[in-house]
Amino acid sequence: MKRIICIIAAIVAGIHALDAAVKIDSAPEYGANVQRVIIPEAITMLGVADTIYVALPQDYDSAKSYKTVYLLHGLDASPATYLAHYGTAGEASRLGLVIVHLNAHKDMWYLNSTDPHGPQYRSYFFSMLMPAIAGQYAIDKAKTYLCGLSMGGHGAMTLFEEHPELFDGAVSVSGTLELIQTMSGRPSIGRMLGDYADGTNMEWHRNSAVHNIEKLKNTDGKFILVTCGTSDPMFDASMMFMKRCLQLGVNAEFRFGEGTHNSAYWHREIPLVLEAISKR
């Protein structure tokens, strides 16, 4: 019993230490309802301190609990991309959502590096970032979602596949859901998974969202949505994801229509998916 009490005390102390390390200030450049959250401790897992942005609902009340969206940006972008170009601060206020704008620090892909000394984003997200957000904001853990575009769409689905029990759903917008077909000619993911030049690196296969759909076989009732333009280079990967879901009996929604991999499509889709989440 004494050992159990000591373990619990250590866990509680760790949580309090993490809460104390989180630094929060306003970010009026993005909206009166936006806060900048700095997690210095992230340097132990990412190699850098993490800065994210949280957009709050209008008349946010810490005594309530709110549907929460972890929003994942695309390659070479940042959390500010959503705030500055896609109006997500306004959407949080309008729809009554807490929107947490994640930071992949350009190209971490929301994955763990195969190099043990490299960034371990996935582990960081679950063990450090999510507890930090839960400790600071009035989130509804039963109504928490992942949503991302392009690289972020892949991140949303792979994080959901890793721990579907922690979320009520995930959304991919123009997601890079299969890495080998869409990214083998691009160097950025090699930083995380190693080079694919000779085609023998199976980490690219193991870390592709489309090859982990079997982890979602018991997610009936959750919100899984894939949306992609039919002229998008990522469309084939989205189709692969759909076919695999049908094969495995995974209930998911798909919306394919006119559009390509550009801001015009994302300006249309991001408000739609956030509104769909708000109505859950």
C-alpha positions as CSV (number, residue, x, y, z in Angstrom):
1,M,0.0,0.0,0.0
2,K,2.8,2.4,0.9
3,R,4.4,1.8,-2.5
4,I,1.1,2.5,-4.3
5,I,0.7,5.8,-2.4
6,C,4.2,6.8,-3.3
7,I,3.5,6.1,-7.0
8,I,0.3,8.1,-7.0
9,A,2.1,11.0,-5.2
10,A,4.8,10.9,-7.9
11,I,2.3,11.0,-10.7
12,V,0.4,13.9,-9.1
13,A,3.7,15.8,-8.5
14,G,4.6,15.3,-12.2
15,I,1.2,16.7,-13.3
16,H,1.6,19.7,-11.1
17,A,5.2,20.3,-12.3
18,L,3.9,20.1,-15.9
19,D,1.1,22.6,-15.2
20,A,3.6,25.0,-13.6
21,A,5.9,24.7,-16.6
22,V,3.2,25.7,-19.1
23,K,3.3,29.4,-20.0
24,I,0.1,31.1,-21.3
25,D,-0.4,34.6,-22.6
26,S,-2.8,36.3,-25.0
27,A,-2.2,36.4,-28.8
28,P,-4.2,39.4,-29.8
29,E,-2.7,39.4,-33.3
30,Y,-4.9,36.4,-34.0
31,G,-8.0,37.3,-32.0
32,A,-9.2,38.3,-28.6
33,N,-10.1,34.7,-27.9
34,V,-6.7,33.2,-28.7
35,Q,-4.0,32.2,-26.2
36,R,-0.4,31.4,-26.9
37,V,0.7,28.3,-24.9
38,I,4.4,27.5,-24.5
39,I,5.5,24.1,-23.1
40,P,9.2,24.5,-22.4
41,E,9.4,20.8,-21.2
42,A,8.8,19.7,-24.8
43,I,12.5,20.2,-25.5
44,T,13.1,16.8,-23.8
45,M,11.0,15.0,-26.5
46,L,11.0,17.3,-29.5
47,G,14.4,19.0,-29.2
48,V,12.6,22.4,-29.0
49,A,10.1,24.1,-26.7
50,D,6.6,23.8,-28.1
51,T,4.4,26.8,-28.9
52,I,0.8,26.2,-29.7
53,Y,-2.3,28.4,-29.9
54,V,-5.7,27.8,-28.3
55,A,-8.8,29.5,-29.6
56,L,-11.6,29.6,-27.1
57,P,-15.4,29.9,-27.5
58,Q,-17.2,33.2,-27.0
59,D,-17.9,33.7,-23.3
60,Y,-15.6,30.8,-22.4
61,D,-16.4,29.6,-18.9
62,S,-13.9,27.3,-17.1
63,A,-16.8,25.9,-15.0
64,K,-18.3,24.3,-18.2
65,S,-16.8,21.7,-20.6
66,Y,-16.3,22.2,-24.3
67,K,-16.0,20.1,-27.4
68,T,-12.3,20.3,-28.3
69,V,-10.5,20.0,-31.7
70,Y,-6.8,19.3,-32.0
71,L,-6.1,21.0,-35.3
72,L,-3.0,19.8,-37.3
73,H,-1.3,21.9,-39.9
74,G,0.3,20.9,-43.2
75,L,3.9,20.6,-44.3
76,D,6.0,23.7,-44.1
77,A,3.1,25.5,-42.4
78,S,2.5,26.4,-38.7
79,P,-0.4,26.9,-36.2
80,A,-0.6,30.5,-37.4
81,T,-1.5,29.3,-40.9
82,Y,-5.0,28.4,-39.7
83,L,-5.4,31.5,-37.6
84,A,-4.1,33.9,-40.2
85,H,-5.6,32.4,-43.3
86,Y,-8.6,30.2,-42.4
87,G,-10.3,32.1,-39.6
88,T,-10.2,29.3,-37.0
89,A,-10.3,31.8,-34.1
90,G,-13.7,33.1,-35.4
91,E,-14.9,29.5,-35.9
92,A,-14.0,28.6,-32.3
93,S,-16.0,31.6,-31.1
94,R,-19.0,31.0,-33.4
95,L,-19.3,27.2,-32.9
96,G,-18.5,27.0,-29.2
97,L,-15.3,24.9,-29.7
98,V,-11.9,24.9,-28.0
99,I,-9.5,24.6,-30.9
100,V,-6.0,23.6,-30.1
101,H,-3.6,24.5,-33.0
102,L,-0.8,22.0,-32.9
103,N,2.8,22.7,-34.0
104,A,4.7,20.1,-36.0
105,H,7.7,22.5,-36.2
106,K,7.5,22.4,-40.0
107,D,8.0,18.7,-40.8
108,M,7.8,16.4,-37.7
109,W,4.8,14.7,-39.3
110,Y,3.2,14.1,-35.9
111,L,5.3,10.9,-35.7
112,N,8.0,9.4,-33.6
113,S,11.4,9.5,-35.3
114,T,13.0,6.2,-35.9
115,D,16.2,7.8,-34.6
116,P,16.0,7.6,-30.8
117,H,17.7,11.0,-30.6
118,G,15.2,12.5,-33.0
119,P,11.8,14.2,-32.3
120,Q,9.3,11.9,-30.6
121,Y,6.2,13.8,-31.5
122,R,3.6,11.1,-31.1
123,S,4.8,10.2,-27.6
124,Y,5.0,13.9,-26.7
125,F,1.4,14.4,-27.8
126,F,-0.1,11.7,-25.7
127,S,2.2,11.9,-22.6
128,M,2.8,15.6,-22.3
129,L,0.7,17.9,-24.6
130,M,-2.8,16.4,-24.0
131,P,-2.4,16.3,-20.2
132,A,-1.1,19.9,-20.3
133,I,-4.2,21.0,-22.3
134,A,-6.6,19.1,-20.0
135,G,-4.9,20.7,-17.0
136,Q,-5.4,24.2,-18.3
137,Y,-8.7,24.2,-20.2
138,A,-12.3,23.1,-19.7
139,I,-12.4,20.4,-22.3
140,D,-14.9,17.6,-22.7
141,K,-12.8,14.5,-22.9
142,A,-15.7,12.5,-24.4
143,K,-16.1,15.0,-27.2
144,T,-12.5,15.5,-28.3
145,Y,-11.5,15.3,-32.0
146,L,-8.5,15.4,-34.3
147,C,-8.6,17.3,-37.6
148,G,-5.9,18.2,-40.1
149,L,-5.1,19.0,-43.7
150,S,-2.4,17.5,-45.9
151,M,0.4,16.3,-43.5
152,G,-2.0,17.2,-40.7
153,G,-4.7,14.9,-42.2
154,H,-2.2,12.1,-42.0
155,G,-1.3,13.1,-38.5
156,A,-4.9,13.3,-37.4
157,M,-5.7,9.7,-38.6
158,T,-2.5,8.1,-37.3
159,L,-2.9,9.7,-33.8
160,F,-6.5,8.5,-33.8
161,E,-5.4,5.0,-34.9
162,E,-2.9,4.9,-32.1
163,H,-5.5,5.7,-29.4
164,P,-9.0,5.7,-30.7
165,E,-10.4,5.4,-27.2
166,L,-9.2,9.0,-26.4
167,F,-11.2,10.7,-29.2
168,D,-14.7,10.8,-30.5
169,G,-13.4,11.0,-34.1
170,A,-10.9,12.3,-36.6
171,V,-11.0,14.2,-39.9
172,S,-8.6,14.2,-42.8
173,V,-8.8,17.1,-45.3
174,S,-6.6,16.4,-48.3
175,G,-4.6,14.1,-46.2
176,T,-1.4,12.4,-47.1
177,L,-2.8,9.1,-45.9
178,E,-0.3,6.8,-47.8
179,L,3.3,7.9,-47.5
180,I,5.1,5.8,-50.1
181,Q,3.0,6.8,-53.2
182,T,2.7,10.5,-52.3
183,M,6.0,11.3,-50.5
184,S,8.8,9.0,-51.7
185,G,10.2,11.8,-53.8
186,R,10.2,14.3,-51.0
187,P,13.0,14.5,-48.4
188,S,11.1,15.9,-45.4
189,I,9.7,12.7,-44.0
190,G,13.1,11.0,-44.2
191,R,14.0,13.1,-41.3
192,M,11.5,11.2,-39.2
193,L,11.4,7.7,-40.8
194,G,14.7,7.4,-42.7
195,D,15.4,7.5,-46.4
196,Y,13.2,5.6,-48.8
197,A,15.5,5.8,-51.8
198,D,16.0,2.0,-52.3
199,G,12.4,1.1,-51.4
200,T,13.2,-1.2,-48.5
201,N,12.4,1.0,-45.6
202,M,9.2,-0.5,-44.2
203,E,8.8,2.3,-41.6
204,W,7.1,4.3,-44.4
205,H,4.5,1.5,-44.8
206,R,4.1,0.9,-41.0
207,N,3.5,4.6,-40.4
208,S,1.0,5.2,-43.2
209,A,-2.6,5.9,-42.0
210,V,-4.0,3.6,-44.7
211,H,-2.1,0.6,-43.5
212,N,-3.3,0.9,-39.9
213,I,-7.0,1.1,-40.4
214,E,-7.5,-2.3,-38.7
215,K,-7.0,-0.4,-35.4
216,L,-10.3,1.3,-36.1
217,K,-12.4,-1.8,-36.4
218,N,-14.2,-1.2,-33.0
219,T,-15.0,2.5,-33.5
220,D,-18.6,2.3,-34.5
221,G,-20.4,5.5,-33.5
222,K,-17.3,7.7,-33.8
223,F,-16.9,10.4,-36.4
224,I,-14.4,9.5,-39.1
225,L,-14.4,11.7,-42.1
226,V,-12.1,11.9,-45.1
227,T,-12.6,14.8,-47.6
228,C,-10.4,15.4,-50.6
229,G,-10.6,17.1,-54.0
230,T,-10.8,14.9,-57.0
231,S,-7.9,16.7,-58.7
232,D,-5.8,16.6,-55.6
233,P,-2.5,14.5,-55.8
234,M,-3.7,13.0,-52.5
235,F,-7.0,11.8,-53.9
236,D,-5.7,8.3,-54.7
237,A,-4.6,7.8,-51.1
238,S,-8.0,9.0,-49.9
239,M,-9.6,6.4,-52.2
240,M,-7.2,3.7,-50.8
241,F,-8.3,4.7,-47.3
242,M,-12.0,4.4,-48.3
243,K,-11.6,1.0,-49.9
244,R,-9.7,-0.4,-46.9
245,C,-12.4,0.9,-44.6
246,L,-15.0,-0.9,-46.6
247,Q,-13.0,-4.1,-46.6
248,L,-12.6,-4.0,-42.8
249,G,-16.1,-2.8,-42.1
250,V,-15.0,0.5,-40.5
251,N,-17.7,3.0,-40.5
252,A,-16.4,6.3,-42.0
253,E,-17.7,9.1,-44.1
254,F,-16.1,10.3,-47.3
255,R,-16.7,13.5,-49.3
256,F,-15.0,13.8,-52.7
257,G,-15.7,16.8,-54.9
258,E,-14.2,19.3,-57.2
259,G,-10.9,20.7,-55.9
260,T,-7.2,20.3,-55.7
261,H,-4.5,20.6,-53.0
262,N,-4.8,24.4,-52.5
263,S,-6.1,27.1,-50.2
264,A,-9.3,27.5,-52.2
265,Y,-10.4,23.9,-51.3
266,W,-9.3,24.3,-47.7
267,H,-11.2,27.6,-47.3
268,R,-14.3,25.7,-48.3
269,E,-13.8,22.6,-46.3
270,I,-12.3,23.7,-43.0
271,P,-15.5,25.6,-41.8
272,L,-17.6,22.7,-43.0
273,V,-15.7,20.0,-41.0
274,L,-15.5,22.2,-37.9
275,E,-19.3,22.8,-38.1
276,A,-19.9,19.1,-38.5
277,I,-17.9,18.5,-35.3
278,S,-19.8,21.2,-33.4
279,K,-23.1,19.4,-34.2
280,R,-22.0,16.0,-32.8
